[in-house]
Amino acid sequence: MVLNRPPALAADKVEALAHIVGKENVATDDYSRARYASGKTSEEILETRQGVIREVADVVVHPRDKHDVQKIVAYCHAERIPITVFAAGSSVNFGCRPYKGGVSLALGTHMNKLLAVNELDQTARVEPGMFGPAYEKALNEAPARFGTKHRYTCGHFPQPFEFSTVGGWVVTLGSGQASTYYGDAYDLVFAQEYVTPVGTFKTIEVPATATGPRVNDIMKGSEGAFGILVEVTMKIYRYMPEHRRYFSFMYPSWEAAVNASREILQGEFGRPAIFRISDPERPTAGSSSTACRRSSIRS
Ligand SMILES: Cc1cc2nc3c(=O)[nH]c(=O)nc-3n(C[C@H](O)[C@H](O)[C@H](O)COP(=O)(O)OP(=O)(O)OC[C@H]3O[C@@H](n4cnc5c(N)ncnc54)[C@H](O)[C@@H]3O)c2cc1C
């Protein structure tokens, strides 16, 4: 990979960033800069295959923890260096592109740990760069890892589960396969900690407040526009695979499947975790295509 675009950031500024995170956590080579320059829109994937990288950061920085992020943001703010956060890079709206150069902040490299499980509140405090499978595994193994009585699940399984991070889910308001029961990422967030150019703040760890607008809600889905998410406390649920069952029904028409699905969701029978209507063809008005509903009891 040859970019033919040397970093525009002066060497002393790269040096200052290396001083914060360590030399091994700063990269200015072409491959690293290209690797952290785009997400997964069709346009970006096709362009990358053709060797086209439209925007690229001057330097990729891998913070080790939230204190590194605080120092990086303070330094970049003082020096007017733009920062673009890169978690797992599965963005489908060009969010990972470093439009203005500067720093690509790679959160998935080190900031990927489950920090604590609070069994009383049934919450988990996690670093934003933790990938889905590692997070779910750690929760499933909570008795061995955290001495909890129960095993837990995160309840969030978006299509790119393996290729996205907990922080990415929160800042993009993700939705997953099991969201019918567990809710979207929006519903799973309990509290958040953000680093911003004017300081760090944490929302309070309570299940609800009686005043609004809630900062906790405003920050969800902000995709880095208001700050960098450095820690998040998520709701977690009992992991009980022995109670999970998958089954589906066949319906004679799309309309019948939609009507049955509406009744299931509105009928107060309890909600399946995975709930969807599939058909083999694209439904058109008056079509009598076969429809089926898949459903599972919550895990
Ligand atoms: C094939 C495919 C299928 C998909 N299916 C789904 C789906 O089922 N459900 C769904 O919700 N999404 C889906 N997506 C979209 C994408 O995977 C999600 O938006 C995912 O949550 C992004 O997480 P990430 O860790 O990859 O974040 P990234 O892509 O790295 O980042 C996403 C955006 O958030 C910013 N950001 C990331 N982390 C932070 C942070 N800690 N602080 C501040 N800003 C941050 C980035 O700068 C960027 O703007 C899909 C994408 C693909 C390619």
The ligand as an SDF file (V2000), in Angstrom:
LIG
                    3D

 53 58  0  0  0  0  0  0  0  0999 V2000
  -22.6890   -5.7950    6.8900 C   0  0  0  0  0  0  0  0  0  0  0  0
  -23.0830   -4.8430    8.0030 C   0  0  0  0  0  0  0  0  0  0  0  0
  -24.2220   -5.1100    8.7540 C   0  0  0  0  0  0  0  0  0  0  0  0
  -24.5880   -4.2420    9.7800 C   0  0  0  0  0  0  0  0  0  0  0  0
  -25.6690   -4.5720   10.5730 N   0  0  0  0  0  0  0  0  0  0  0  0
  -25.9650   -3.8250   11.6360 C   0  0  0  0  0  0  0  0  0  0  0  0
  -26.9910   -4.2440   12.5450 C   0  0  0  0  0  0  0  0  0  0  0  0
  -27.5620   -5.3260   12.4520 O   0  0  0  0  0  0  0  0  0  0  0  0
  -27.2870   -3.4230   13.5790 N   0  0  0  0  0  0  0  0  0  0  0  0
  -26.6320   -2.2330   13.7530 C   0  0  0  0  0  0  0  0  0  0  0  0
  -26.9450   -1.5190   14.7060 O   0  0  0  0  0  0  0  0  0  0  0  0
  -25.6410   -1.8270   12.9300 N   0  0  0  0  0  0  0  0  0  0  0  0
  -25.2750   -2.5860   11.8880 C   0  0  0  0  0  0  0  0  0  0  0  0
  -24.2510   -2.2010   11.0590 N   0  0  0  0  0  0  0  0  0  0  0  0
  -23.5650   -0.9070   11.2850 C   0  0  0  0  0  0  0  0  0  0  0  0
  -22.3410   -0.9650   12.2520 C   0  0  0  0  0  0  0  0  0  0  0  0
  -21.8460   -2.2610   12.3550 O   0  0  0  0  0  0  0  0  0  0  0  0
  -22.7390   -0.4510   13.6040 C   0  0  0  0  0  0  0  0  0  0  0  0
  -22.9840    0.9300   13.4930 O   0  0  0  0  0  0  0  0  0  0  0  0
  -21.7130   -0.6990   14.7250 C   0  0  0  0  0  0  0  0  0  0  0  0
  -22.3650   -0.4340   15.9620 O   0  0  0  0  0  0  0  0  0  0  0  0
  -20.4860    0.1610   14.6460 C   0  0  0  0  0  0  0  0  0  0  0  0
  -19.5710   -0.2740   15.6460 O   0  0  0  0  0  0  0  0  0  0  0  0
  -17.9920   -0.2010   15.4510 P   0  0  0  0  0  0  0  0  0  0  0  0
  -17.3870   -0.7050   16.6980 O   0  0  0  0  0  0  0  0  0  0  0  0
  -17.6060   -0.8760   14.1930 O   0  0  0  0  0  0  0  0  0  0  0  0
  -17.7770    1.3710   15.3370 O   0  0  0  0  0  0  0  0  0  0  0  0
  -17.0030    2.1900   14.2120 P   0  0  0  0  0  0  0  0  0  0  0  0
  -17.5350    1.8240   12.8820 O   0  0  0  0  0  0  0  0  0  0  0  0
  -15.5580    2.0800   14.4040 O   0  0  0  0  0  0  0  0  0  0  0  0
  -17.4680    3.6550   14.5850 O   0  0  0  0  0  0  0  0  0  0  0  0
  -18.7860    4.0940   14.2930 C   0  0  0  0  0  0  0  0  0  0  0  0
  -18.8840    5.5990   14.5110 C   0  0  0  0  0  0  0  0  0  0  0  0
  -18.8230    5.9190   15.8850 O   0  0  0  0  0  0  0  0  0  0  0  0
  -17.6470    6.6600   16.2070 C   0  0  0  0  0  0  0  0  0  0  0  0
  -17.1280    6.0450   17.4360 N   0  0  0  0  0  0  0  0  0  0  0  0
  -16.8170    4.7310   17.6240 C   0  0  0  0  0  0  0  0  0  0  0  0
  -16.4680    4.5110   18.8930 N   0  0  0  0  0  0  0  0  0  0  0  0
  -16.5650    5.6930   19.5250 C   0  0  0  0  0  0  0  0  0  0  0  0
  -16.3280    6.1100   20.8780 C   0  0  0  0  0  0  0  0  0  0  0  0
  -15.9180    5.2470   21.8320 N   0  0  0  0  0  0  0  0  0  0  0  0
  -16.5270    7.4120   21.1850 N   0  0  0  0  0  0  0  0  0  0  0  0
  -16.9400    8.2850   20.2510 C   0  0  0  0  0  0  0  0  0  0  0  0
  -17.1690    7.9480   18.9690 N   0  0  0  0  0  0  0  0  0  0  0  0
  -16.9830    6.6780   18.6080 C   0  0  0  0  0  0  0  0  0  0  0  0
  -16.7410    6.5480   14.9910 C   0  0  0  0  0  0  0  0  0  0  0  0
  -15.9480    7.7070   14.8260 O   0  0  0  0  0  0  0  0  0  0  0  0
  -17.7610    6.4070   13.8760 C   0  0  0  0  0  0  0  0  0  0  0  0
  -18.3020    7.6660   13.5490 O   0  0  0  0  0  0  0  0  0  0  0  0
  -23.8350   -3.0490   10.0360 C   0  0  0  0  0  0  0  0  0  0  0  0
  -22.6880   -2.8010    9.2660 C   0  0  0  0  0  0  0  0  0  0  0  0
  -22.3070   -3.6910    8.2690 C   0  0  0  0  0  0  0  0  0  0  0  0
  -21.0560   -3.3870    7.4940 C   0  0  0  0  0  0  0  0  0  0  0  0
  1  2  1  0
  2  3  1  0
  2 52  2  0
  3  4  2  0
  4  5  1  0
  4 50  1  0
  5  6  2  0
  6  7  1  0
  6 13  1  0
  7  8  2  0
  7  9  1  0
  9 10  1  0
 10 11  2  0
 10 12  1  0
 12 13  2  0
 13 14  1  0
 14 15  1  0
 14 50  1  0
 15 16  1  0
 16 17  1  0
 16 18  1  0
 18 19  1  0
 18 20  1  0
 20 21  1  0
 20 22  1  0
 22 23  1  0
 23 24  1  0
 24 25  2  0
 24 26  1  0
 24 27  1  0
 27 28  1  0
 28 29  2  0
 28 30  1  0
 28 31  1  0
 31 32  1  0
 32 33  1  0
 33 34  1  0
 33 48  1  0
 34 35  1  0
 35 36  1  0
 35 46  1  0
 36 37  1  0
 36 45  1  0
 37 38  2  0
 38 39  1  0
 39 40  1  0
 39 45  2  0
 40 41  1  0
 40 42  2  0
 42 43  1  0
 43 44  2  0
 44 45  1  0
 46 47  1  0
 46 48  1  0
 48 49  1  0
 50 51  2  0
 51 52  1  0
 52 53  1  0
M  END
$$$$
